[in-house]
């Protein structure tokens, strides 16, 4: 998105610091006093349902929209007062899908590279590297109008990496991709972070946030309603649960009594499966429980410890789940910021 800019040493800890960001479109408050802190060198997930304010937030942080209130800094540089420096430090997917639909992937990447100041030889080398990285070498000479949605998404990310920016905004980068291509994108994102890049990722895919993010902000109605590591968010909505299945169903009541005594909790039995479920605050107690069950001669068929899922986090925090696919309710937010 610009020539590479050196980050000052005193600005290296926090890639993003946002305080009280507000953006209103007509009577709709798309972002409503949002606070965010993203540590450099991490993947930060912004998770929310359609219309929650994810895209509007990204566009403000990327200097594409001016906030109505609040402030934000990228590596210490103010997004309103120092937008030129900020633009040199970031890459944004979805901003430039192509220069010309009739040009090939190679030609598009070459043009981006030259616009960013690379020499012809450097541009050729960078283009070749990126085409290989994103599995586009075979289609490199094909015009973009013949690309699939997944190929376009991969080329878009490749273009945002030409300048090797220290911060990349990925706005729902894998929506609509097949599982294999999504996994390739995940691996590329992990590789970028290993190389020192910071990634701010918006997504509706709970698994994606769980797989990639070091920390997650859950946003709803334009504000952060929960923030933490994936494990912290899961723990916030309830304890882990112990699931026990016995070899002999007639031993259920004895086993249940032992479980409740050792774990000091109340348990439930599924009438369909006969599984015993009990809340468990301390996984270390599993060892004590196994010893007690063995002493009574009770044999287990299965035993598992299950944490709450991000689905449960969402349902608890926002009162509704995250849609698995993009739908028309995105139009309000995205149409407003075009």
Backbone bond lengths (Angstrom), bond angles and torsions (degrees), N, CA, C in turn:
res aa  C-N    CA-C-N  psi(-1)  N-CA   C-N-CA  omega(-1)  CA-C   N-CA-C  phi
1 X - - - 1.454 - - 1.524 110.95 -
2 X 1.308 116.69 -8.78 1.444 121.36 178.31 1.490 109.45 -178.77
3 X 1.342 117.65 172.62 1.445 120.64 177.59 1.509 109.03 -64.67
4 X 1.309 115.85 150.54 1.449 120.07 -175.70 1.523 110.12 -66.68
5 X 1.328 117.52 133.93 1.455 122.42 -178.50 1.510 108.82 -115.42
6 X 1.313 116.14 138.95 1.452 121.40 -179.62 1.530 109.81 -76.35
7 X 1.335 116.29 129.35 1.460 120.21 177.73 1.526 108.47 -81.61
8 X 1.323 115.71 130.28 1.460 119.51 177.87 1.523 110.02 -65.06
9 X 1.359 118.48 143.77 1.468 121.61 -177.26 1.528 113.60 -54.65
10 X 1.347 117.58 -35.67 1.464 119.67 -178.14 1.526 112.57 -79.93
11 X 1.344 117.77 1.42 1.464 121.65 179.47 1.526 111.64 -114.86
12 X 1.321 116.94 16.26 1.467 118.76 -170.20 1.525 114.60 -88.19
13 X 1.338 118.76 -18.51 1.460 118.74 -173.43 1.525 112.99 -75.03
14 X 1.342 116.79 -45.11 1.464 120.92 -175.70 1.520 110.39 -110.33
15 X 1.324 115.98 119.71 1.465 120.52 177.56 1.523 110.31 -75.95
16 X 1.328 117.23 -37.84 1.468 122.12 -178.89 1.527 109.17 -135.82
17 X 1.321 115.99 131.75 1.470 122.16 171.34 1.525 107.31 -135.03
18 X 1.324 116.11 113.01 1.468 120.73 -179.39 1.524 109.34 -122.93
19 X 1.334 115.53 136.95 1.467 120.80 -178.01 1.528 109.67 -133.40
20 X 1.324 115.86 117.15 1.462 121.53 172.77 1.513 115.68 62.02
21 X 1.342 117.71 34.72 1.467 120.48 -178.75 1.531 110.92 -64.97
22 X 1.327 115.22 134.60 1.466 121.55 178.89 1.522 108.70 -133.72
23 X 1.346 115.97 136.74 1.466 120.90 171.89 1.522 108.41 -143.54
24 X 1.337 114.73 125.45 1.466 120.86 -178.19 1.523 109.99 -118.70
25 X 1.328 116.51 136.83 1.461 122.52 173.89 1.529 107.29 -118.67
26 X 1.349 116.48 105.30 1.462 119.09 -175.17 1.520 108.79 63.33
27 X 1.307 116.50 -124.15 1.467 120.27 178.18 1.517 112.91 -93.54
28 X 1.342 116.91 2.04 1.468 120.31 -176.21 1.528 110.50 -98.36
29 X 1.328 116.39 120.14 1.462 122.30 178.97 1.536 107.72 -90.64
30 X 1.333 116.25 91.40 1.473 120.83 -173.96 1.522 112.03 -69.57
31 X 1.337 116.66 -37.73 1.473 121.98 175.77 1.521 106.39 -127.49
32 X 1.348 116.29 129.34 1.460 120.45 -165.18 1.534 111.14 -130.46
33 X 1.338 116.47 74.26 1.467 120.18 177.41 1.516 112.60 76.32
34 X 1.325 117.07 47.55 1.474 121.87 -173.43 1.536 111.33 -84.79
35 X 1.331 115.60 134.24 1.472 123.16 176.53 1.526 109.44 -116.56
36 X 1.342 116.22 139.64 1.471 120.73 -175.64 1.521 109.48 -154.43
37 X 1.342 117.05 137.96 1.468 121.32 172.44 1.522 107.89 -136.28
38 X 1.319 115.73 122.06 1.467 121.47 -177.46 1.521 108.42 -118.14
39 X 1.327 115.78 118.05 1.467 120.29 179.35 1.523 109.91 -74.18
40 X 1.320 116.31 138.77 1.466 121.42 -179.46 1.526 110.46 -61.36
41 X 1.341 115.59 144.77 1.457 121.30 176.81 1.509 114.81 79.98
42 X 1.333 117.48 18.44 1.461 121.34 -179.25 1.527 110.29 -126.58
43 X 1.338 115.44 167.96 1.473 121.39 168.34 1.521 106.74 -101.55
44 X 1.330 116.23 123.11 1.463 121.58 179.97 1.520 107.65 -113.94
45 X 1.307 116.26 119.99 1.460 120.85 -178.28 1.517 111.43 -94.64
46 X 1.327 116.74 132.60 1.466 122.11 172.21 1.518 106.48 -111.06
47 X 1.307 114.85 111.32 1.460 121.78 -169.35 1.516 109.02 -114.50
48 X 1.327 116.13 130.04 1.463 118.19 179.16 1.509 111.78 -171.65
49 X 1.326 116.50 158.96 1.466 119.97 178.74 1.520 111.00 -71.38
50 X 1.327 116.71 172.22 1.462 121.18 176.09 1.526 110.47 -55.05
51 X 1.354 116.09 138.22 1.448 120.08 177.29 1.511 114.91 77.25
52 X 1.341 118.30 9.55 1.471 120.62 -176.81 1.520 112.58 -76.63
53 X 1.347 117.52 -18.46 1.454 120.82 -178.92 1.515 114.20 113.08
54 X 1.333 117.29 10.62 1.473 120.69 -176.25 1.526 111.90 -64.02
55 X 1.334 116.86 -52.58 1.471 120.65 -176.26 1.527 111.10 -65.97
56 X 1.323 117.24 -40.23 1.463 120.22 178.84 1.524 110.58 -61.77
57 X 1.328 117.15 -40.52 1.476 121.23 177.86 1.516 111.00 -61.13
58 X 1.337 116.50 -47.45 1.469 121.00 179.48 1.528 109.92 -58.60
59 X 1.317 117.32 -43.98 1.465 120.34 -176.51 1.527 112.11 -66.99
60 X 1.319 116.74 -33.29 1.466 118.44 174.71 1.527 110.89 -68.45
61 X 1.328 116.95 -46.31 1.466 120.31 -179.09 1.525 111.45 -63.41
62 X 1.338 116.54 -29.64 1.470 121.08 -179.05 1.532 112.39 -88.17
63 X 1.339 117.28 9.03 1.472 124.53 178.60 1.531 112.71 67.73
64 X 1.325 118.06 18.18 1.465 121.24 178.82 1.530 111.89 -89.33
65 X 1.336 116.28 -17.60 1.465 122.61 175.91 1.523 107.34 -135.10
66 X 1.324 116.97 139.28 1.461 120.02 178.55 1.532 109.11 -89.61
67 X 1.341 118.26 128.49 1.474 119.86 178.73 1.530 110.65 -63.84
68 X 1.335 116.66 147.71 1.458 120.95 173.93 1.528 110.96 -80.81
69 X 1.335 115.71 -25.34 1.468 120.60 177.66 1.527 107.76 -158.39
70 X 1.342 115.17 165.49 1.454 120.26 179.97 1.517 111.77 86.86
71 X 1.327 115.56 -176.81 1.468 120.84 -178.55 1.508 109.84 -146.76
72 X 1.330 115.45 160.37 1.467 120.52 176.66 1.518 109.47 -153.54
73 X 1.326 115.35 146.75 1.456 121.44 177.17 1.522 109.44 -127.90
74 X 1.327 115.71 143.35 1.457 123.13 174.32 1.533 106.48 -113.82
75 X 1.327 116.51 114.07 1.472 121.50 -174.06 1.531 110.72 49.20
76 X 1.333 116.03 39.60 1.457 120.51 176.00 1.508 115.23 87.68
77 X 1.331 119.13 -4.96 1.472 122.20 -178.32 1.523 109.90 -100.72
78 X 1.312 116.48 130.70 1.459 122.71 -175.55 1.531 111.08 -70.80
79 X 1.339 116.68 130.78 1.473 120.32 -174.88 1.522 112.32 -69.00
80 X 1.342 117.71 -24.94 1.467 120.83 179.68 1.524 111.10 -92.11
81 X 1.337 117.19 -43.26 1.468 121.01 -175.15 1.527 113.19 -83.15
82 X 1.361 116.86 -27.04 1.473 120.40 -175.92 1.529 111.58 -129.86
83 X 1.351 117.46 49.85 1.474 119.77 -173.78 1.531 113.58 -62.95
84 X 1.331 117.72 -32.59 1.470 119.36 -178.42 1.524 111.39 -64.19
85 X 1.334 116.59 -42.29 1.472 120.05 178.19 1.525 109.80 -66.71
86 X 1.341 116.22 -43.57 1.470 120.51 -179.97 1.526 110.23 -57.00
87 X 1.340 117.26 -43.83 1.467 120.57 -177.68 1.515 112.27 -64.51
88 X 1.322 116.62 -25.78 1.464 119.77 178.19 1.525 112.18 -77.41
89 X 1.332 116.91 -13.61 1.464 121.13 -175.59 1.519 113.21 -102.84
90 X 1.339 117.48 -2.76 1.463 119.38 -172.22 1.526 112.73 -127.72
91 X 1.314 114.33 156.53 1.460 122.76 168.50 1.515 107.21 -124.90
92 X 1.329 116.60 141.81 1.464 121.21 -177.62 1.519 109.07 -129.40
93 X 1.320 117.56 122.76 1.466 119.01 174.29 1.516 108.18 -83.45
94 X 1.326 114.66 151.00 1.452 120.29 179.24 1.507 112.59 90.33
95 X 1.345 116.49 -7.57 1.462 118.04 -177.16 1.525 111.24 -84.32
96 X 1.328 117.09 -48.97 1.459 120.51 179.06 1.530 108.29 -123.39
97 X 1.306 118.02 94.58 1.457 119.64 -179.57 1.523 110.43 -72.97
98 X 1.335 118.13 -30.88 1.459 120.60 178.86 1.521 109.30 -168.77
99 X 1.314 116.19 161.38 1.454 121.43 171.89 1.524 109.07 -84.47
100 X 1.329 115.58 -43.31 1.462 120.40 -175.64 1.526 108.46 -150.76
101 X 1.335 115.81 126.13 1.473 121.06 -179.03 1.524 111.97 -60.30
102 X 1.335 117.16 -27.11 1.471 119.37 -177.17 1.525 112.30 -83.84
103 X 1.342 116.50 -10.66 1.467 119.95 178.91 1.520 110.47 -85.88
104 X 1.333 115.47 158.53 1.466 120.84 179.24 1.522 110.47 -82.22
105 X 1.333 115.36 170.22 1.466 120.78 176.04 1.521 110.36 -59.11
106 X 1.320 116.96 -43.78 1.467 121.39 179.28 1.528 110.50 -59.05
107 X 1.330 116.39 -46.99 1.467 120.15 -177.49 1.527 111.48 -64.95
108 X 1.339 116.61 -39.87 1.456 120.18 178.36 1.524 111.24 -62.32
109 X 1.341 117.01 -47.66 1.465 120.21 -178.80 1.528 111.41 -66.16
110 X 1.324 116.62 -36.04 1.470 119.94 176.99 1.533 110.44 -62.25
111 X 1.339 116.53 -42.88 1.466 120.41 -179.56 1.529 110.48 -64.09
112 X 1.350 116.48 -46.00 1.461 119.87 177.31 1.527 110.65 -56.99
113 X 1.324 116.23 -45.66 1.471 121.38 -177.22 1.519 111.10 -61.80
114 X 1.329 116.50 -44.41 1.465 120.66 -179.49 1.534 110.71 -66.82
115 X 1.344 116.38 -38.67 1.466 119.83 178.03 1.528 111.50 -63.27
116 X 1.334 115.92 -29.57 1.464 120.87 179.62 1.527 112.67 -86.20
117 X 1.328 116.20 4.45 1.462 119.60 173.02 1.509 116.23 94.40
118 X 1.341 118.56 7.17 1.467 120.08 177.82 1.531 109.47 -74.70
119 X 1.336 116.07 146.69 1.467 119.66 174.91 1.519 108.67 -68.80
120 X 1.337 116.37 167.64 1.467 119.48 -179.29 1.529 111.22 -59.60
121 X 1.328 116.78 -41.59 1.471 120.76 -179.77 1.525 111.10 -67.07
122 X 1.355 116.53 -42.55 1.472 120.65 178.18 1.526 110.19 -64.19
123 X 1.325 116.48 -40.38 1.464 121.02 -179.75 1.522 110.96 -63.08
124 X 1.346 116.39 -41.78 1.473 120.32 178.68 1.526 110.72 -63.48
125 X 1.343 116.30 -44.02 1.468 121.11 -179.07 1.531 110.49 -64.11
126 X 1.341 116.18 -46.53 1.469 120.67 -178.74 1.525 110.85 -64.34
127 X 1.322 117.13 -42.25 1.463 121.70 179.08 1.519 110.79 -60.54
128 X 1.320 116.31 -45.25 1.467 120.87 179.86 1.525 111.21 -62.54
129 X 1.341 116.66 -43.69 1.467 121.13 179.90 1.532 111.12 -61.42
130 X 1.327 116.54 -45.48 1.458 120.64 -176.42 1.530 112.12 -69.55
131 X 1.334 116.63 -38.83 1.468 119.62 177.82 1.526 110.56 -61.50
132 X 1.331 116.23 -38.47 1.472 119.73 179.35 1.515 110.18 -71.67
133 X 1.331 116.88 -43.20 1.467 121.81 -178.74 1.527 111.43 -58.16
134 X 1.332 116.73 -36.49 1.458 120.52 -175.92 1.534 113.18 -103.90
135 X 1.330 115.20 20.21 1.476 121.37 175.61 1.527 112.16 53.56
136 X 1.342 115.96 44.64 1.466 121.03 -179.29 1.524 112.49 -116.95
137 X 1.331 117.39 6.58 1.466 120.67 -175.21 1.524 111.67 -58.97
138 X 1.339 116.39 -43.71 1.466 119.59 -176.96 1.523 112.18 -66.32
139 X 1.335 115.96 -29.51 1.471 120.05 -178.26 1.530 111.99 -99.72
140 X 1.325 117.11 10.77 1.464 121.44 -170.27 1.524 113.69 -60.20
141 X 1.334 117.03 -31.78 1.466 119.67 -176.26 1.531 113.32 -95.58
142 X 1.339 115.66 1.29 1.459 120.33 -178.16 1.530 110.16 -83.02
143 X 1.345 119.68 138.73 1.472 120.69 176.94 1.529 110.77 -61.68
144 X 1.322 116.04 146.11 1.458 120.56 -176.36 1.520 113.47 -60.87
145 X 1.322 117.70 -27.60 1.468 119.75 -178.09 1.527 111.63 -63.83
146 X 1.345 117.17 -15.26 1.462 120.60 178.15 1.528 112.20 -99.82
147 X 1.340 118.27 4.94 1.465 121.77 -179.79 1.532 110.71 -79.19
148 X 1.331 115.94 146.75 1.461 121.16 171.63 1.529 108.81 -76.22
149 X 1.344 115.77 168.87 1.467 120.03 178.65 1.518 112.13 -59.23
150 X 1.340 116.88 -40.89 1.460 120.66 180.00 1.517 112.11 -65.22
151 X 1.328 116.78 -39.76 1.463 120.64 179.24 1.524 110.12 -66.77
152 X 1.330 116.73 -39.91 1.466 120.60 178.17 1.529 110.11 -62.27
153 X 1.344 116.55 -41.65 1.462 120.61 -179.51 1.524 110.82 -63.20
154 X 1.334 116.35 -40.85 1.470 120.00 179.83 1.519 111.17 -67.71
155 X 1.346 116.83 -39.25 1.463 119.81 178.45 1.529 110.23 -66.34
156 X 1.319 116.49 -38.13 1.458 121.69 179.05 1.529 110.86 -59.55
157 X 1.345 116.26 -45.76 1.466 119.98 177.92 1.525 110.82 -65.57
158 X 1.335 116.62 -40.34 1.465 120.70 178.40 1.526 110.46 -58.24
159 X 1.337 117.05 -43.61 1.464 120.77 -179.23 1.524 111.56 -63.69
160 X 1.351 117.08 -35.49 1.467 120.21 -178.47 1.525 111.80 -72.16
161 X 1.349 117.46 -14.26 1.465 120.99 -177.02 1.525 113.50 -97.20
162 X 1.311 117.66 -3.67 1.468 119.92 -175.46 1.523 111.29 -57.44
163 X 1.331 116.64 -42.86 1.467 120.07 -176.89 1.533 112.87 -83.17
164 X 1.343 117.18 1.77 1.466 122.51 -177.79 1.533 111.11 50.12
165 X 1.333 117.80 55.60 1.464 119.89 -176.91 1.529 111.47 -69.66
166 X 1.345 117.67 147.14 1.461 120.14 179.31 1.526 113.35 -72.19
167 X 1.346 117.51 -17.72 1.469 121.39 178.13 1.515 109.37 -132.63
168 X 1.342 116.21 129.03 1.464 120.65 178.22 1.523 109.21 -122.18
169 X 1.339 116.16 129.80 1.455 122.23 172.51 1.524 108.21 -94.68
170 X 1.306 116.96 121.42 1.462 121.90 176.59 1.524 108.04 -113.80
171 X 1.308 116.64 106.29 1.458 121.66 -176.67 1.521 109.46 -95.15
172 X 1.337 116.21 100.92 1.471 123.63 -177.22 1.530 110.64 47.41
173 X 1.332 117.51 60.36 1.472 120.55 -171.19 1.520 115.08 -69.97
174 X 1.334 118.69 -18.47 1.468 118.71 -175.56 1.522 113.13 -115.62
175 X 1.337 117.46 10.33 1.468 119.40 177.99 1.523 110.13 -59.55
176 X 1.318 116.42 127.24 1.455 121.06 177.24 1.522 115.24 84.81
177 X 1.338 117.64 -0.90 1.466 119.51 179.96 1.527 110.84 -86.09
178 X 1.334 116.05 150.88 1.462 119.41 175.85 1.536 108.90 -72.54
179 X 1.343 118.61 160.26 1.471 121.59 -175.19 1.527 113.93 -55.31
180 X 1.342 118.25 -39.12 1.465 120.30 -177.91 1.532 110.49 -66.18
181 X 1.337 116.37 -45.20 1.466 120.35 179.77 1.527 110.37 -66.68
182 X 1.344 116.66 -37.33 1.464 119.92 178.26 1.525 110.26 -61.69
183 X 1.329 116.77 -43.88 1.472 119.93 178.80 1.518 111.60 -63.16
184 X 1.337 117.34 -36.06 1.474 120.62 176.52 1.525 110.11 -63.32
185 X 1.322 116.48 -42.83 1.463 120.49 178.99 1.524 110.74 -63.36
186 X 1.340 116.61 -41.05 1.462 119.92 178.85 1.529 110.58 -60.00
187 X 1.317 116.29 -43.41 1.462 119.75 -179.04 1.531 110.89 -65.94
188 X 1.316 117.04 -37.82 1.468 120.61 177.03 1.528 110.08 -63.31
189 X 1.325 117.08 -42.62 1.468 120.98 179.73 1.532 110.02 -62.89
190 X 1.335 116.80 -43.12 1.472 119.74 177.82 1.527 111.04 -61.45
191 X 1.329 116.42 -39.97 1.469 120.55 -179.50 1.524 110.75 -64.91
192 X 1.334 116.76 -40.69 1.464 120.75 178.43 1.522 111.12 -59.58
193 X 1.323 116.26 -42.24 1.464 119.89 -178.73 1.528 110.65 -69.01
194 X 1.338 116.04 -37.38 1.482 118.61 176.14 1.528 110.92 -60.72
195 X 1.333 117.12 -29.21 1.462 121.75 179.65 1.536 112.18 -84.78
196 X 1.346 117.03 -0.28 1.457 120.20 175.07 1.511 116.03 106.61
197 X 1.337 118.06 -1.75 1.464 120.93 179.59 1.528 110.05 -76.73
198 X 1.326 115.93 145.38 1.460 121.90 172.68 1.527 107.57 -97.31
199 X 1.328 116.98 137.38 1.470 121.26 -179.40 1.524 109.23 -123.00
200 X 1.338 115.76 126.09 1.459 121.08 170.15 1.525 106.23 -108.07
201 X 1.320 114.98 116.82 1.463 122.45 -168.44 1.522 109.89 -117.74
202 X 1.327 117.70 121.24 1.468 119.15 170.18 1.520 107.83 -98.01
203 X 1.314 116.08 142.02 1.454 119.07 -177.66 1.522 110.72 -157.45
204 X 1.324 115.21 155.45 1.463 121.08 169.50 1.522 110.57 -105.66
205 X 1.339 115.76 -5.27 1.460 119.63 -178.12 1.519 109.99 -88.92
206 X 1.333 116.21 112.46 1.460 120.71 -179.17 1.524 111.48 -60.32
207 X 1.345 116.45 -39.86 1.463 119.56 -179.68 1.526 111.02 -63.60
208 X 1.331 116.15 -37.49 1.464 120.75 -179.27 1.533 110.85 -62.53
209 X 1.324 116.37 -46.01 1.468 120.48 178.03 1.521 110.67 -62.63
210 X 1.328 116.40 -41.43 1.468 121.59 -179.56 1.524 111.03 -64.62
211 X 1.326 116.34 -40.90 1.472 121.63 -177.04 1.525 112.29 -70.58
212 X 1.334 116.87 -39.94 1.467 120.55 -166.48 1.519 115.54 -105.20
213 X 1.334 117.64 -36.37 1.462 119.80 -165.18 1.522 113.36 -81.63
214 X 1.337 115.16 135.46 1.469 120.85 171.11 1.529 109.47 -75.88
215 X 1.331 115.59 -39.49 1.457 121.41 174.24 1.521 108.41 -136.62
216 X 1.342 115.48 156.90 1.461 121.13 -177.22 1.522 109.11 -133.26
217 X 1.331 115.82 135.16 1.469 121.03 167.90 1.526 107.26 -106.48
218 X 1.309 116.48 125.16 1.466 121.07 174.40 1.528 106.30 -93.39
219 X 1.334 116.92 120.70 1.468 118.71 179.13 1.521 109.98 -116.61
220 X 1.322 114.17 144.97 1.457 121.32 178.89 1.519 107.12 -150.12
221 X 1.315 117.35 135.43 1.470 122.64 -178.63 1.531 111.47 52.59
222 X 1.351 116.01 39.31 1.452 120.43 170.82 1.514 116.67 80.46
223 X 1.336 117.52 10.19 1.464 118.39 177.25 1.531 110.90 -141.38
224 X 1.334 115.59 157.97 1.466 120.53 179.34 1.522 107.92 -76.69
225 X 1.343 115.75 121.84 1.468 120.02 -179.45 1.520 112.20 -104.79
226 X 1.341 117.04 -11.94 1.470 121.34 174.78 1.522 107.65 -163.53
227 X 1.334 116.58 150.34 1.462 120.63 -178.65 1.517 109.38 -152.36
228 X 1.335 116.49 140.86 1.465 120.44 177.48 1.512 110.94 162.03
229 X 1.324 116.16 -174.02 1.464 119.89 173.29 1.527 107.72 -71.90
230 X 1.349 117.71 161.23 1.467 118.19 176.75 1.535 112.56 -54.26
231 X 1.331 117.09 -40.92 1.471 119.75 -179.73 1.520 111.88 -67.41
232 X 1.348 117.21 -37.99 1.465 119.98 178.52 1.520 110.84 -64.80
233 X 1.332 116.85 -40.69 1.460 120.04 179.38 1.527 111.10 -65.30
234 X 1.329 115.60 -40.65 1.471 118.96 178.46 1.527 110.84 -64.47
235 X 1.344 115.43 -42.36 1.464 119.58 -179.36 1.524 111.54 -65.70
236 X 1.346 116.65 -27.11 1.464 120.18 -176.42 1.525 112.87 -68.89
237 X 1.325 116.66 -21.10 1.472 118.87 -177.77 1.520 112.57 -103.27
238 X 1.327 117.22 3.52 1.459 118.67 177.64 1.511 112.33 151.20
239 X 1.310 114.58 165.55 1.456 120.55 -179.22 1.523 110.65 -78.63
240 X 1.332 114.64 165.22 1.459 119.55 169.51 1.521 108.76 -66.01
241 X 1.321 116.01 160.16 1.467 119.06 177.67 1.517 110.13 -125.17
242 X 1.327 114.25 146.24 1.461 121.94 178.59 1.525 108.15 -98.59
243 X 1.340 115.93 129.56 1.469 121.40 177.67 1.533 108.12 -114.03
244 X 1.307 116.17 124.30 1.469 121.00 -177.72 1.525 109.28 -125.87
245 X 1.340 115.42 130.48 1.476 120.85 174.12 1.518 107.79 -121.51
246 X 1.337 116.75 131.20 1.463 121.90 -175.84 1.521 111.48 -97.42
247 X 1.341 115.29 153.55 1.471 119.22 173.63 1.524 110.40 -71.85
248 X 1.332 116.66 -37.82 1.461 121.50 -178.15 1.526 109.50 -111.65
249 X 1.331 116.85 112.50 1.460 120.79 -175.81 1.528 112.66 -64.20
250 X 1.343 117.86 -25.64 1.460 119.55 -178.55 1.531 112.45 -70.08
251 X 1.345 116.49 -9.75 1.470 119.71 -179.27 1.541 112.10 -94.61
252 X 1.327 116.44 7.10 1.471 119.84 -174.23 1.525 112.20 -57.63
253 X 1.340 117.66 -48.55 1.471 119.70 -175.41 1.522 111.82 -64.80
254 X 1.343 116.80 -38.93 1.477 119.99 177.69 1.527 110.21 -64.52
255 X 1.339 115.65 -46.01 1.458 120.33 -179.08 1.531 110.18 -63.43
256 X 1.319 115.97 -40.38 1.459 119.84 -179.04 1.524 111.09 -63.81
257 X 1.335 116.13 -39.91 1.469 120.27 178.95 1.531 110.76 -62.91
258 X 1.354 116.32 -42.01 1.473 120.95 179.68 1.526 110.49 -65.53
259 X 1.348 116.64 -44.06 1.472 121.14 179.43 1.527 110.87 -58.44
260 X 1.330 116.43 -45.97 1.460 120.10 -178.12 1.524 111.68 -67.38
261 X 1.339 116.61 -33.83 1.473 120.83 179.32 1.531 110.89 -70.67
262 X 1.345 117.24 -46.50 1.467 121.00 -176.22 1.529 111.35 -71.40
263 X 1.339 116.37 -44.29 1.470 119.77 -176.51 1.530 112.69 -87.68
264 X 1.366 116.61 -11.76 1.474 122.36 -178.87 1.539 111.21 56.75
265 X 1.330 115.59 48.65 1.461 121.66 179.66 1.526 109.23 -140.02
266 X 1.317 115.74 171.50 1.463 121.62 171.16 1.530 108.35 -94.81
267 X 1.329 116.93 140.95 1.469 120.97 -179.53 1.518 109.97 -117.03
268 X 1.342 115.37 166.33 1.464 120.98 175.65 1.521 108.87 -128.49
269 X 1.334 115.38 155.45 1.472 120.99 177.87 1.521 108.01 -120.86
270 X 1.344 115.91 129.12 1.464 120.26 177.55 1.518 109.26 -75.49
271 X 1.341 117.91 124.38 1.461 119.68 178.98 1.526 112.51 -65.71
272 X 1.352 117.05 -28.03 1.466 120.39 -178.24 1.533 112.08 -77.28
273 X 1.335 116.31 -48.12 1.478 119.40 -172.87 1.529 113.88 -102.62
274 X 1.349 115.99 -18.84 1.457 118.68 -175.08 1.520 112.98 78.82
275 X 1.336 117.80 4.30 1.466 121.17 178.94 1.528 110.78 -69.49
276 X 1.327 115.35 141.32 1.461 121.16 175.66 1.529 107.64 -99.07
277 X 1.322 116.81 129.17 1.466 121.72 179.56 1.515 109.02 -120.59
278 X 1.352 115.60 134.63 1.461 120.05 179.55 1.523 109.77 -142.93
279 X 1.347 117.66 138.76 1.467 119.31 174.75 1.521 110.07 -66.18
280 X 1.343 115.87 147.15 1.458 118.42 -175.83 1.529 110.09 -142.51
281 X 1.328 115.82 111.32 1.463 120.75 -178.69 1.520 111.65 -79.71
282 X 1.335 116.83 -32.83 1.473 120.35 -173.98 1.528 110.06 -125.92
283 X 1.353 118.21 108.18 1.463 120.81 -179.77 1.529 113.69 -60.04
284 X 1.349 117.75 -21.76 1.466 120.48 179.09 1.530 111.98 -61.28
285 X 1.341 116.72 -23.78 1.466 119.72 -178.63 1.526 112.69 -72.01
286 X 1.330 117.27 -12.26 1.471 119.75 178.50 1.529 110.60 -60.10
287 X 1.321 116.85 -39.95 1.468 120.69 179.73 1.522 110.57 -60.24
288 X 1.362 116.26 -46.82 1.471 119.94 178.82 1.526 110.62 -60.30
289 X 1.334 115.69 -38.51 1.465 119.57 -178.48 1.522 111.10 -67.29
290 X 1.322 117.62 -42.88 1.470 120.91 179.67 1.529 111.08 -61.35
291 X 1.340 116.16 -40.06 1.475 120.01 178.34 1.531 110.03 -63.51
292 X 1.334 116.51 -45.20 1.472 120.58 -178.71 1.524 111.54 -63.63
293 X 1.342 117.09 -41.78 1.467 120.42 179.39 1.526 110.93 -65.88
294 X 1.325 117.19 -39.26 1.477 120.45 179.20 1.519 110.78 -65.43
295 X 1.324 116.64 -40.14 1.473 120.20 179.70 1.522 111.82 -61.81
296 X 1.327 116.44 -28.38 1.470 120.87 177.64 1.526 112.00 -88.99
297 X 1.354 116.36 -0.44 1.458 120.16 179.09 1.511 114.26 74.64
298 X 1.336 116.79 22.87 1.470 121.00 -179.78 1.524 109.18 -93.36
299 X 1.336 116.26 125.75 1.466 121.18 -176.84 1.532 110.40 -104.93
300 X 1.328 115.17 135.20 1.459 121.22 -177.52 1.517 111.62 -94.61
301 X 1.327 116.20 141.59 1.468 120.92 170.95 1.522 109.56 -88.94
302 X 1.339 117.09 -39.56 1.469 122.11 -179.87 1.522 109.29 -149.09
303 X 1.335 115.09 150.11 1.454 121.07 172.48 1.527 108.02 -146.71
304 X 1.334 116.94 130.86 1.466 119.54 178.49 1.520 109.64 -146.11
305 X 1.337 114.41 152.04 1.462 121.14 174.80 1.523 106.98 -114.11
306 X 1.325 116.67 123.90 1.460 121.11 -175.70 1.519 110.51 -117.69
307 X 1.365 114.98 126.73 1.461 119.96 173.64 1.521 108.46 -82.14
308 X 1.346 116.84 158.20 1.468 118.20 170.79 1.533 109.12 -59.01
309 X 1.316 117.45 149.88 1.461 120.97 179.70 1.525 110.13 -92.12
310 X 1.358 116.21 164.44 1.459 119.01 174.07 1.527 110.99 -64.27
311 X 1.345 117.28 -26.24 1.470 120.17 173.91 1.529 109.90 -58.01
312 X 1.348 115.52 -45.89 1.457 120.04 -179.89 1.524 110.93 -66.03
313 X 1.336 116.20 -37.09 1.468 120.19 176.05 1.524 109.56 -57.55
314 X 1.328 115.47 -47.33 1.460 120.23 -177.70 1.512 112.23 -63.96
315 X 1.309 115.67 -47.14 1.460 119.21 -178.72 1.517 110.72 -61.91
316 X 1.340 116.84 -38.54 1.461 121.13 -178.63 1.523 111.61 -71.53
317 X 1.339 116.54 -44.85 1.465 120.60 -172.30 1.530 112.35 -79.45
318 X 1.336 116.70 -42.79 1.469 119.09 -174.08 1.525 113.29 -101.89
319 X 1.323 116.55 -14.55 1.456 119.36 -178.62 1.508 113.62 83.64
320 X 1.354 116.65 -0.45 1.465 120.26 176.13 1.521 107.70 -153.07
321 X 1.326 116.20 157.86 1.458 120.64 -177.90 1.517 111.73 -82.45
322 X 1.338 114.93 176.28 1.456 120.78 176.32 1.513 107.80 -94.25
323 X 1.333 116.50 131.39 1.459 119.19 176.73 1.522 108.98 -66.61
324 X 1.317 115.69 144.05 1.462 119.21 -177.64 1.518 112.31 -77.91
325 X 1.329 117.76 -23.88 1.467 120.66 -177.73 1.517 109.99 -131.86
326 X 1.307 115.00 153.83 1.460 121.51 176.39 1.546 108.92 -64.88
327 X 1.325 116.04 140.23 1.460 117.80 176.11 1.529 109.59 -141.53
328 X 1.363 115.78 -168.55 1.454 119.38 -170.92 1.513 113.16 -64.04
329 X 1.355 118.74 -19.21 1.455 118.65 -177.56 1.514 112.14 -69.63
330 X 1.331 118.18 -8.86 1.472 120.72 173.00 1.524 111.22 -71.91
331 X 1.340 117.87 -20.90 1.455 121.04 -171.32 1.523 110.88 -60.13
332 X 1.351 116.86 -38.44 1.467 119.97 -178.53 1.515 110.36 -56.58
333 X 1.352 116.00 -51.90 1.454 118.90 -176.22 1.519 111.59 -72.51
334 X 1.339 117.41 -49.25 1.450 119.43 -172.07 1.522 111.34 -72.58
335 X 1.345 116.62 -37.82 1.456 118.99 179.71 1.517 111.18 -64.77
336 X 1.323 116.54 -31.66 1.456 119.83 -177.18 1.511 113.05 -70.97
337 X 1.332 116.90 -25.60 1.464 118.48 -174.10 1.507 113.13 -101.20
338 X 1.315 117.28 0.97 1.474 118.19 178.48 1.512 110.50 -76.30
